[in-house]
Amino acid sequence: MEKKKNIGLGFYGYMLLIFQAAAFFTQIVFTNYPMNILADFYGGATLLPKIFTAGTLCAIVFQLIMSKNIGKIKSIKRLTTITGAIALIMGCVITFYPPAFGLAIPYLVCFFLESFFVVIYCTFACSILTGQWFPRRKGTIMGIATLVFPIGNGLLGTFAGQVFKNGAPDPKAGFLPFLIICIVGWLIGVIFVKDFPEQVGAYRDNDRSFTPEMAKQMMEEEIENRKTTVWGPKHTMVNRDFWFASVTCGLLLMFSVGMMTQSSYVLASYETINFGLVMALVMVFGIIGSYVLGVIDTAIGTKKAMIIAVVIMVISGVIGAVPQANCLVAAMLLLAVFMGASSNFTVSVAAQYWRREDFPSVFACLNPIANIFNAFAPTVVAMLIYSFFGYRLCFIVIAIAGVVGIILMLLFSKKHVKAVDDKYREAAGKPLDEELATRK
């Protein structure tokens, strides 16, 4: 009797979900929070964003170097574990380092290393694992995992209150509970997650329509085919659709992440705005947006989900440009809707429109390109906010960026991706099929 697809994730699938969510949470806690709350103690509001940019750019260079041989790496899980461990060690330093006004060189060096390793950990290595485990349901999985972005940012008010509850900064009071959560999530991944679900007796997408023998054979064939993928960096980087998707992902990341790192400064523009309440609403709207856009991604396709996200981006920008407190709050809530989903799409678009065997190499190029925008996000947003026009200029730029994203995704063509794939496979002597023609 044929086995049926299980609508759940399976035990090990849920363990991977926790692993990915904890990795994202590590990034929020130890990069976004310090820039938003503690920047005044380490050189001012612009220095930490610049260090974050430098660390992220170094991580991007590392990913691009790795992209050429990503298919030959024996264990992405090992890379995830090691980079996660280093990121958590840096997180311990951030948690227990006593803040003081002025330049604290050890702290700044630690923050640079954190910015480097946490990007490799959560947005690169762990995300490849997610794509390998859930190639067809990646939108839903990432939609759930990225709920930690709005949840984390929603807790920002409470975090700030804990840090400054006695009048003097005490990072341990606010960071320690989050550090423990991040460590537990990492340990769960170390213990239960492998490179492929078949290695623990599970199934891709938790699809049990295959026998264990068939699933294992498919895994072995995929591992072998990755070594000869036709979508290496050279072919990937000259593909127009790759750039349409990469830039759009980058724009979504840039302004969602960038605005959250400066949310306390933005919302302080009006005394009538209750920062804690607004951030709680940001959490609620972010949870809804991340999950719903993830479900839409899985149901009707990544391209359509991305278009919806950039349309929301335009609306947020237009409303936020109006100099009025209620408009600012509404714009921040709309921004929250696409905030969590912005991190979904780098995995989704690479897995949706390229083959399983090509996913790691395409993602290894797409993710760093998108994260170039993310690297400059805090710095660019800070510059816009502190300009003559204040936060309004930032929202005007957000609206423009959204329009650019709409145009790029309308130009994106899965048919063109398949046509190019056919050409490369034919030249490499690989068989042609209709695998990519069925993608939504």
LINFEN-V883700 format. One record per backbone hydrogen bond with DSSP energy under -0.5 kcal/mol. NH is the residue of the N-H (numbers start at 1). CO is the residue of the C=O. If there is no record, write none. Layout:
# LINFEN-V883700
nh & co
NH & CO
NH & CO
This chain:
# LINFEN-V883700
nh & co
6 & 206
14 & 10
15 & 11
16 & 12
17 & 13
18 & 14
19 & 15
20 & 16
21 & 17
22 & 18
23 & 19
24 & 20
25 & 21
26 & 22
27 & 23
28 & 24
29 & 25
30 & 26
31 & 27
32 & 27
33 & 28
35 & 31
36 & 32
37 & 33
38 & 33
38 & 34
39 & 34
41 & 38
42 & 39
44 & 39
48 & 44
50 & 46
51 & 47
52 & 48
53 & 49
54 & 50
55 & 51
56 & 52
57 & 53
58 & 54
59 & 55
60 & 56
61 & 57
62 & 58
63 & 59
64 & 60
65 & 61
66 & 62
67 & 63
68 & 64
68 & 65
69 & 66
70 & 67
72 & 69
73 & 69
73 & 70
79 & 75
80 & 76
81 & 77
82 & 78
83 & 79
84 & 80
85 & 81
86 & 82
87 & 83
88 & 84
89 & 85
90 & 86
91 & 87
92 & 88
93 & 89
94 & 90
95 & 91
96 & 92
97 & 93
99 & 97
104 & 102
105 & 103
108 & 104
109 & 105
110 & 106
111 & 107
112 & 108
113 & 109
114 & 110
115 & 111
116 & 112
117 & 113
118 & 114
119 & 115
120 & 116
121 & 117
122 & 118
123 & 118
123 & 119
124 & 119
125 & 120
126 & 121
128 & 124
129 & 125
130 & 126
131 & 127
132 & 128
133 & 129
134 & 130
138 & 134
141 & 137
142 & 138
143 & 139
144 & 140
145 & 141
146 & 142
147 & 144
148 & 145
149 & 146
150 & 146
151 & 147
152 & 148
153 & 149
154 & 150
155 & 151
156 & 153
159 & 155
160 & 156
161 & 157
162 & 158
163 & 159
164 & 160
165 & 162
166 & 168
167 & 164
170 & 163
173 & 170
174 & 170
174 & 171
175 & 171
176 & 172
179 & 175
180 & 176
181 & 177
182 & 178
183 & 179
184 & 180
185 & 181
186 & 182
187 & 183
188 & 184
189 & 185
190 & 186
191 & 187
192 & 188
193 & 189
199 & 196
200 & 197
201 & 198
202 & 197
205 & 133
206 & 203
207 & 204
208 & 206
210 & 207
215 & 211
216 & 212
217 & 213
218 & 214
219 & 215
220 & 216
221 & 217
222 & 218
223 & 219
224 & 220
225 & 221
226 & 222
227 & 223
227 & 224
228 & 225
229 & 226
232 & 230
236 & 232
237 & 233
238 & 234
239 & 236
240 & 238
243 & 239
244 & 240
245 & 241
246 & 242
247 & 243
248 & 244
249 & 245
250 & 246
251 & 247
252 & 248
253 & 249
254 & 250
255 & 251
256 & 252
257 & 253
258 & 253
258 & 254
259 & 255
260 & 256
261 & 257
262 & 258
262 & 259
263 & 260
265 & 262
266 & 262
267 & 263
268 & 264
269 & 266
270 & 267
273 & 270
275 & 273
278 & 274
279 & 275
280 & 276
281 & 277
282 & 278
283 & 279
284 & 280
285 & 281
286 & 282
287 & 283
288 & 284
289 & 285
290 & 286
291 & 287
292 & 288
293 & 289
294 & 290
295 & 291
296 & 292
297 & 293
298 & 294
299 & 295
300 & 296
301 & 296
301 & 297
305 & 301
306 & 302
307 & 303
308 & 304
309 & 305
310 & 306
311 & 307
312 & 308
313 & 309
314 & 310
315 & 311
316 & 312
317 & 313
318 & 314
319 & 315
320 & 316
321 & 317
322 & 319
324 & 322
328 & 324
329 & 325
330 & 326
331 & 327
332 & 328
333 & 329
334 & 330
335 & 331
336 & 332
337 & 333
338 & 334
339 & 335
340 & 336
342 & 338
343 & 339
343 & 340
344 & 341
345 & 341
347 & 344
348 & 344
349 & 345
350 & 346
351 & 347
352 & 348
353 & 349
354 & 350
358 & 355
359 & 355
360 & 356
362 & 358
363 & 359
364 & 360
365 & 361
365 & 362
366 & 362
367 & 363
369 & 365
370 & 366
371 & 367
372 & 368
372 & 369
373 & 369
373 & 370
374 & 370
375 & 371
376 & 372
377 & 373
378 & 374
380 & 376
381 & 377
382 & 378
383 & 379
384 & 380
385 & 381
386 & 382
387 & 384
390 & 387
392 & 389
393 & 390
394 & 390
395 & 391
396 & 392
397 & 393
398 & 394
399 & 395
400 & 396
401 & 397
402 & 398
403 & 399
404 & 400
405 & 401
406 & 402
407 & 403
408 & 404
409 & 405
410 & 406
411 & 407
412 & 408
417 & 413
418 & 414
419 & 415
420 & 416
421 & 417
422 & 418
423 & 419
424 & 420
425 & 421
426 & 422
427 & 423
428 & 424
429 & 426
430 & 425
438 & 434
438 & 435
439 & 436
